[in-house]
Amino acid sequence: MKKATFIFAVHNHQPVGNFDEVFHRAYNDAYLPFIDALYSRPNIKWVLHCTGILWDFISKEYPSYIDKVSQMVNRGQLEILSGGYYEPILPSIPNNDCLGQIKKLNNFIAQTFGKEPNGMWLAERVWEPQLAKTLVDAGINYSVVDDAHFAASGLNPDELCGYYATEDQGAKLNIFPISQKLRYAIPFQSPESTLDIFKELLEKCDNPVAVMADDGEKFGLWPGTKMHVYEHGWLNAFLDMLSSNAHWIETATFSDVLAKIPPRGIVYLPTASYFEMSEWALPSSAQNAFELLSKRFHDDNGVKRFLRGGFWRNFLAKYPEANAMNKKMLYISKKLESARSKYSESSLLMATDDLYAGQCNCAYWHGVFGGLYSPHLRNGVYRKLLDAEKKLNALVAPLKRWFVFDYNADGFDELIFESQKQNLYVAPNLGGSIIEWDILDKSINLGNVLARRYEAYHKRLKEFLENPNAYEQDVKTIHDIVFVKENNLDKYLHYDKTQKSSLLDHFFGDEVTSESFANNTFEQHGNFQNASYDYALDNKSIILNKSGFVQSANGAVALSLRKKLLPIANGFSVQYNFTYQESMQQLPKYACELNAAFYCFDNNLYGEHKSIKSWQVIDKCSGLCYKIESDVDFDLWVNALETVSLSESGFERTYQGVNLALVFNLNTLGKEKALSIKVTAE
């Protein structure tokens, strides 16, 4: 009798920076009840991947879980997968870090469970061809990716009946395809529906191997799944079904299959991830078009299998904030690599681990999960990267001077100042603004805010708000859920034309209000915002110049703006000079825009503060006092910077930081037309 082999694999992960409450809830609602169900059925084989972050948490908080895993490994029921310890997107980090991350998890698994791992999980199944050699060099024999990867190579996902071999530079790696049909059926359709998938495979080939490998959080943590999977009994029913059909559906581990079944052939996979990721990575306008095309051919696999969108690295172009974080990580990695020529590996061990933790992928991109839109995840990444930088600074003290290079690889030079206390990163091409301000004592980047952008799912949000009943359905996959956390979310759909950095220059008329400024619905009376500034270094200061124009009653009038930026203790000072034609009778208002990653302060500070020379806020989350001072009076507009995004729990409004506009009346400055401001955080 012909048999189908079924590999049931789950991947459990919580990102660096996530809340402790989420870790505990994920364990109690998903990880624990799942393993308990499998533990009581030793006849069902399965595969488990937990990231190093999660193993660290479970080892400390729930050691009984480790004991159960060990027992299941010892009785041959369970295989443990390795991977990057902190779940990095491997192609986005240096190769040495790839090897270090994989070997770190290899060692943990071997020491904890007594067996060297044979295979590994790829974060978000992001594949690039050169990974084959990297994985083999790390001691890995096989990995697992989606059937969409194979479709991109021209193979028919419906006819994938086993695993394949691939290679890079002669280093051979085995690759298993994950069935999208099984991934969508489990656990969202009835257990019996999976039998039809196995029967279809048996009709197409002898002794097929089918793989379902997906997030463990879908078994209890995703919305509605705890009740569906456990309280309504889906998992027990599914496992009972496997047991009752064991005469023709055999459960196995990946290593079991490798030991007794040869590969189906050799394959070369292009850059790819799972299908949904290829959609999310596209620019928003292209994403809308791609979604329409996918829906058009949803039931025509002969066409849909040839459709693919972008790939993971596109997120670094789509979101400058993700690119900045990625380049910060690469910069710290280069610093660490340089230190290895002078210092022992043991003295760099803690800095290395901080760097690895800062490579956790979740905050670097955005799809149906919050990811980049979640400030606590971005803060978690920056905290680890800055922790690593502080440890390196303790070995090699910064020079306390400005230096120039294309830090974020965007084709334009940045100006960087580093000291033991703070870092300032200035982008002359982005309005001469500060794009990163690191307070090293607290390991905080105060420039870690996110601009408001149009996202393709905003169209779906508006459609849902117009007709909620059209989206009603029982348990869905995470990719289809539509839920709105609060009413009138569409009222917060405002979009920024630039990154939300600090020291952005604006000129506007009396009609502009605090609200219209915050919502970016006002008209600029100049061409300085996000313009390219000339720059020069002057001892410890930098001078930024821009010659442009502003609107007056007589039309456009030439105006030059000079900003002299000087790092000071716990902050920076800026001297401004405005030069314009004497014939201009009335200047427009000038505003210096600042954006800061503060989260816990008195809401009474929001709003307008008239004719002041100083203002401060104490952020209880960071413990920092953020203070602004000027030598002339200004009006201060303080507003929340909020985005509307999609997460696994639905559409939500997310606080990204505080938006500040220091509004000056240039007509009151006298002949010099000069002013200065000082900003500190201590």
N, C-alpha and C positions, 0 to 999 in steps of 0.2 A: 504493500500500500504506500502511495506517495505521501510524504510528510512536508509540512511547512515548518520552518524554523523561525521562531519569533524572539527577537532581542528587545527586551523592555528596559529602557535606560532612562534615568532621570538626572537632571542637572540642578543642583541647589546652590543658590548664591544670594548674598546680600552685599551691597556695595559699601566701600569705604565712605564714612561720613553719614551713613544711615542711622536713624534713631534706634536706641537700645530697645524701645518698645516694639519696633517693627521686627527686630531680630527674634525677640521672645514670642511675638504673635505668630511669626512664620514657623517657628519651631513647634509651637503647641497646636496650631491649626493645620499645618501641612506636613512638616518633616516627621514628627513623632507618630501621628496616626498612620501615616503611610508605611513607615518601617515596621510598625507593630503588625499591620495587616500582612506584610510579606514575611515577617519573622514567624508567624503562626502557620505559614505554608511552605515548609522547607523543600517541597517538590517543585516549586516555581523558581526558576533561576532569573536573576536580573542584574542590572549594572547601575552603579551609583557614582556620580561625580559631585563632590562638594568642593568649593573653592577654599583656599587656605584661610581666607578671612573667616569663613563659616566654621571650618575645623577648629580654628583658634577659639571662637566663641563657644562652640559645643563642648570642646575639651574642658573649658573652664566652668561653664554653667550647667551642662547636662552630660557628665561623664558616662552615665548609664547608656546613652546612645552609642558611644564609642564601644562599650562592651558588647552591645547587640550586633553592631557592625562586625566586630572581630569574630564573634561566634558564627555569623553567616558566611564570612570569608573562609573560616577554618573548615566549615562543613561543605564548601564548594558551591554554595548557593549564590554567592555574590562576588562580583568583580568590581574593583575600585579603579576609577579612571584618574589619571593625573591631568595636568594642565598648567597654565601660568598661575602661580600661587595667588596673586591678587587679581586674577581675571583680566589681564590686559588684552587689547587687540594687538596680537603679535606683530603684524606688519607695520604698526604705527610706532613701535619702540625699537631701539638699537638691538642688533642681533645678539650682542653679549648679554643684554638684559633679558632677551627671550630665553637664552640658555640658562641664565641664572634663575629666572622665575620657575621654569619647568623643573630644573634639578632640585630646587628647594621643595617643591611639592612631591617630587619623586622620593626624596629623602624622608619627608614626613610620613608618607604612606608606608614606605618600607619599615621604618622604625616603629610605627604605631600598629600596623596590621601584619607585619612579618612577611610581606610579599612585595617584590618589586613590581611597579605598574608596567603593564604591557602597552597600553594605549592612553590617549589623552583626549580631552574635550577642548575644542577651539572656542574661545569666547565669541559669542554671536555667530558662530560658524563662519567667521570671516576668513576666507581662503585667498592666498596669493601663491603662485606656483613655486616661488623660492622657499616656501615653508617646508616643503618635503625634506630638503637637506637639513634645515634647522631642527626639525623634529627628530630626525634620525640621529643627528649629532647629540641630541639630548637624551638618547636612549629609548626613543619611542618607536614602536613597531607599527602602530595603526592609529588612525583618527576617524572621526565621523563627521560628515557634512550633509547638507540637504540634497534631495533629489534634484532641486533646482540647479545646483552646481553641474550635475551631470546633463541636465537638459541644455544648459548653456554650451555644452560640448557637442550637442547634437543627438544625445541618446534620449530614448523615450522613457520618461519616468515610470510609465505603466509596465515597462518590460525589464525593469531593474530587479533582478532576482538574486543578487548576491553582492559580493564586494569586489573591488578592483585594485590593481596595483598602479602606482604612479611613481615618478622619480624626478629628481633634480640633481644634475651633475653626477648621475649614476647612483645616488643614494635612494634606495627603494623604500616606499612607504605604502602600506595598505590603507585603502579608503572605503568606508562603508557609507552607503546612501541612506538618509532618513526618509521614510515615506511621508509625504505631505498628507496623503489621505488618512493614514493612521494618526498623524499628529493632530489633524482636525477632528477626527472621530473620537479620540481619547482625550478627555473623558466626557466630551460634549454630546455624543450620540449614545444610543443604547449599546450595551456590551455585545449584543447579538449582531449589531451592524458591522462589527469588525470581522465577523465570520465571512461575510460576503467579500471583503477585501482579500482575505486569505484564499478563498475559493477561486477568485479571479486570478491570483498569482499561480495557483496550482494548475489552472487551465493553460497558462502561458509557458510554464517551464517546470522541469522536474526538480523536486527538492528545493524550493525557493527559500531565500532568507529575507525576512522582512524586519525592518528596524523602526521602532518608535522611540526616539530620544528627544526629550523636550524638558521645559522648565518644571521642576518639582513644585513650584508655587501654584501651578494650575490645579494641583490636587489639594485645595483647601484655602489658599490665600487669595487667589483672584476672586473678584466679586461673584457671589452666589455659589462658589464651588465647594465651600465647606459643607453647606447643607446638601448639595447635590451629591458630592463624592462620598461623604461619610454618613450624614444623618439619613439621607434617602437611600443609602446603601449601594451607590454605583460601584465603588471599588471592590467591595466584597462580591458583588454579583459578577464583575468582570473577572476576578481571580477564580471564582467558582466555575465560570464558563471555560477558562483556560484549563482547569483541572479536568472537567468533564469531557473536554475534547483533546486530551493529551495523546490519544491514539493517533491523531493526525496533525496536531499543533504542538510542536516541541519547543519549550522555552530553553534558551541558551545564553551564554555570555559571548562577547566578541571573541575572546581567546578560544572558547570551545569551537566556534566556527572556523577560526584560522587553523586549528589543529586537525580538522577532518575534512574541510572543503577547500578546494583550490580557488584562486581568484577567477573571475569571469573574463579577465583580459586586462590590458593596460589602458589607462585613460589619462588624458592631460586636461586638467580643469582650469578654466580661466579665473580671473579675479571675480569673486562672487561671495554672497552670503545667502541667507534665506530670502525668499521672494519678497516678503513685506519690507525687509531692510532695503532692498534695491529700489523700492518705491519711495520710502522715507528719505533716502539720501539725495533724491532729485531736488532741484530748485522747486519752490512751491508752485509756480505756474506750470512747469513741466509735470509736476506730480499730479495736478488736476487732470491734465491731458492723459497721462499714463493710467490713472484710475479709471477714466471713462473707457479707454481702450481695453483694459483688463476686464471690466464688467461686460463689455461687448462680446468678448470671447471667453467668458467665464466657463461655459459648458463645452467649449470646443478645444479640447486638449491638443488637437493637431496643430492649432495656431498658438494657443496660450503658452505652450512649453517653449516657444521661441521668443517670448516676450521677456525682457529684462530691463531694469532701469539703471540707476547709477550703482556705485559701490562705496564701501564704507568711507574711504578717504574723501569723498565728496562733502562729507559733513564739515571738514576743515575749511572748505571754500564757502559752504552755505552759512556757517556761523563763525565770524571772526573771533568770537570769544572762545570757541572750542580750539581754533587754531592757536590762539595766544597761549592757552593752557597746555596744548601739545608741545609748543615750542619752548615753553618754560621747562617742561619735563625733559626735553632733549638737551636743553642748556645745562640743567643740573646733572644729567647723565654724562655730558662731556666734562663738566667740572670734576665729577667723581672719577671718570676714566683718567683724567690728567693727574689726580691725586694718587692713583694707584702706582704711578712711577716713582713716588717718593715715600709712600707710607704702606705699612703692612695691611694685608686684607683684614686682619682681626681688628685693627684700629678703624677701619672703614665699614665694619659690619653693620652698625646701627644706621649709618647714613645710607648704606645700600638698601636696607630693608625699608627705610622711609621712602626712598626713591621708588622702589617696587610698589609700595602701597599707593603712591601718587600716580601710578600707571593704571590703576583700576579703571576700566573702560566706561563705566556707566554715565559719568558726568560729561563725557566728551562728545555725546551725540544725543539725538532725540527722535523718538518714533511714537509708538503708542504709550511707552513708559515715559515718566517725567524727565529723567536723564538730565540733560543740560539745563532744562528749565527749573530744576530743583536746586535752590541756593545752598542747602545743607550738603548736597553731594559735591558741588563745585568747591565749597569751602573745605570739605574733607580732603579733596585732592590738593588744593593749595596748601592746606595745613601740613600735609605730609611732605610736599615738595619743599616748603620753607623750612620744615624741621631738618630735612636733609641738607639744605643750604646752610643753615646755622651750624650744623656739625662740621661742615667743610670749612666755614669761615673761622671756626675755632682752630683749625689747623693752618689755614692760609688766610690771613686777614685781608679784607678788601682794601683797595687802594684809595678809597674816598675821592674819586675823581670821575668825570664824565668820560665815557668812551662810546664810539660810534660803530654800529654794524647793523646789518639787516637781520635783526633778531627773530622776527616772525616769518622770514622768507617770503615776503609779499612783494619784493622788488623795490622797497623803499627803506632807507636807513632809519633806525631808531637811535635815540640817545639814552644811555643808561648810566645811572649813578648808583653805586653800591657802597654801603658802609655796614658796620656791625649792627646798627640800629634799624636802618631802613633802606629800601630800594625805591628808586623812581625811574619809570620807563616812560619816555616821551616820544610821541610820533609826530614829527614835523608835517608829514603829509596828511594827517588827520586833524587839521586845525591847530597844530602845535599843542596838542592836548596830552595830558598824562593818562596813559592807558593802563598803568599798573603802579600801585603804591603799596609796598609791602612794609608792614610793621613787624619786624622780626621777633621782638620780644614775645609777641602774641601769635606769631605764625599766621598772620591775617593779611590778605590782599584787599585793601579797602577799595580798590578799583574793580572788584569782582562783582559786577552787575551785568544785567543782560538787557539788550535793546529789545523793543517791541517790534515784531515783524509779522507780516502776513504769513499765515500757515495754511496749507491746503485744507486742513480740517476745519478752518473757520467757516468755510462754505457749508460743511456738514452741520456745524453748530447752528448757523442761521436757519438751515432747513429744518433742523430738529425743533428749534424754538417756534417756528411757524406751524409745525405739524408733529407734535410729539408722538401721537398714536401710530404714525407710520413706522416708528422704530421699535414698537413693542414686540418682544419675543421672549421665549424662555432662555435657559442658559445658553450663552454664546461663547465663541472663542474670544480671547482678549482683543482681537483685532476688529471685532464687530460691535462691541458694547458701546452704547450711546447713553450716557447719563450726565446730567447737569447738576452740579453741586449747589448752585444758587441761581436765583432768578435774575433776568436782565443782564446776563453776562455779555451780550452783544454790545451793551453800552460802554464796555471797557475795551473795545477793539480799536485801539489807537496804535499808529505805527510811526516809528522813528526813521528819519532819513539817514542817521549816522549812528555810530557806536555811542554808547552812553559813557563817555570818558569825562575827564575833568579839565577845566580851563578852556572849554569851548566858547567861542566868541559870537555874540548875537547883537544885531542892531534892529530895532523895530520902533513902531509908532506908539502913540498914546492909547490906541485902541486895544493893545495887547493886554490881556489879564493873566493873572496867575494860572487860572484854569486853562485858558487857550495855550499858554506856554507849556504847561504840563502835558496837555493832550496833543501837542504839536499840530495845532490847527491855526497857527498864526502865520503872517507873511513876513519874511525876512526883508529888511531894508538895506541889506548889504550882501556881499559875496565872500564872507569870512568863515562862515560855518563849514567845517570839514574841508576847508581849502588847504592847499599846500603852502607851508611857510618856509622861508629861507631861515637858515640857522648859522650861528657862529659860537664857538666856545670862548669863554672869557674867564680864565682861572677856574674857580669853582662854579661859576654860573654859566648858563646858556642864554643866548639872545635869539629870539624868534621874531622874524619880521614878515609882514604881509602888506603889500600895496594893493589896494582894491578900491571899491567905491561904496558909497552909501547914498540912499535916496534923500533928497531934500525937496523943499517946495519948488525949487528951480530945476529939478531933475537929478540925475546921477552926478555926484561930486566925488572927486578923488579923495581917498583917505588912506593913510598909512598907520598901521598898528605895530607897536614894538612891545614885546613882552620879555622882560629879563627875569629868568627863573633861577632862584638860588636855594639849594638845600640848606635847611637850618636844623637845629636840634628838634627832633620829633615832628618834622614837617618841612614846609617850604614857604618862601615868600616870592611874590611876583610884583615887579614894578611895570606899570603900563604907561605908555606915551602914545598920544593920538596926534597925528599931524594931518592937517586938511587945509583946503583953500580958505583964505581969510574972507572971501566974499560970501561964504556960507553963513547965513544968519542964525539958523536953528539946526542943531544936531539932533538926530534921533536918539532914543534911549540906547544905552549899552548894557548888556547883561553878560556876566561871566557865569557859565553853567558848570556846576560841580555835581558829581554823582558819587555816592558812597554806600558801601555795603554795611549798613547798620540795620538792626532788626528789632531791638528791644528798647524803646524809649517812649517817653510821655507823648501820647497822641495830641496833646494840647499844643505841641510845638509845630504841628502842621498849620498851614495857612500863611497869611501875610504879616510881616513884621516891618513896620514903617520907620524910616529915618533912624537907622541904628548904625553903630560903628563896630559892634561885636555881637556874636551869637555863639552859643555852645550847646552841645547835646551830650548827655552821658548814655552810652549804649550799654545796657546791663548784660547783654549777651557776651560782648567782647571785653567789657571792663575798660573801655577807652572813652576818654573825653575828647570829643571832636570840636575844635574851636576855630571860628573865623573872625578875623579882625581886619579893619581897613582904616586908612588915615582920613577918609572922607565918608560922609553919610551915604548909606545905600538902603534900598528896600530889599527885603529878603522874602522870596517865595519858596515855601517848603511844601513839597508834595511827595506822595508815595509813588514809586515807580513799580507798576504792576503789569504783569502779562496775563494773557488768557491762553492756556495750553491744555493739551490732552494728556492724561495719565491713565494708568490701568484702572483707576477708580472713576474716571469720567472727566468731563470738562471742568476746569477750575481756574480761579483767579489766584495768582501767585505773587506775593510781595518779593520784589527783587532788590530793594534798597530805597534810599532817599534821594530825591531829585531837588537840587537847590539852584535858584537863580538869584545872583547878586545884581540888582538892577540899579544902575547909576544914571543920574542926569548930568550928561557931559557939559551942558550949558552953564553949570554952576562951578566948573572947575577952574575958571580963570584962564589966563593966557597960556599957561604951561600945558593945560589939558593932560594932566598926569594924575595917577592914583596908584596906590599900592594895596595889596592884600596879603595877609599871612594866614596860613592854614596849618594847624597842628593837630596831632592825635597822640595823647599820652595818658 
